[in-house]
Every structure is written in C-alpha cells, then in structure tokens.
Amino acid sequence: MNRLQAMQVFVRVVDSNSFSRAADTLQLPRASVTNIIQSLESYLGVRLLHRTTRRMHLTPDGQSYYESCVRVLAKIEEIERSLLASSSVARGEFGNSL
C-alpha cells in the first residue's frame, strides 16, 4: 500500500463526504477508493469511517487521523513548492554563471 496515496484518498473522501465524488475527482474507480480505505484501516488497525448506505462519518480515530493527514499533506506540498522554487533559481543562476 502506498501510504501517501492512501492519506490523499482518505482526505479526499472526507472532504467530499463521498467515495464516489472522491473517486471522480481523483480519476480512480470507486472500487479502488474503497479498497484503499479498507487497506488503510486494516494497516492502521482502526476504523476511520462509519459507513452506511446513506451516511458516512468519521470515527474519533478517523477525525484525529484526518487532522494529522491534512497537516502532513500540507507540509509535503510546502516542501515541494519550496524545492521547486529553489531549483528554478539554482538552475537560472547556474546557467548564468557559465
């Protein structure tokens, strides 16, 4: 299981409050989203979501994990933006120094 992808899928499911909408926005089959969430719950050994045919809501563990995932994913995005920005500057300076 790709844990980073699983975190992204989990956050998208929670944000959209729907497995189907999450699958659509991630361009994944709904079955894949369901399998990723089930694998994540199995890996963590906790239930993250209570699901019925009509509703879905976070468990207390799910709420805590969701908040942590949002912070982790935001930090990763920040790091990547920083590196991409610095690598463009570094390339520009390197190219100019030759």
C-alpha angles and dihedrals in degrees: 000000000000100000095196091054090045090054091049092049092047092051091048092050091051094044093050093037088221139085090211095051090045090051091049094050092044091045091233130129112263089238090058092053090049092049092048092052092046091049091048092051090048092048092049093041093227138096109247099180136033106217131190130163089265107029145031127193138165123262116224088261089048092052092051092046091047092054091048092048092052090053094045094047091047090051092050090050091049092050092048092049090049093050093045091050093047093045091054090051092045092050091049093049093045091050091049094049094060 
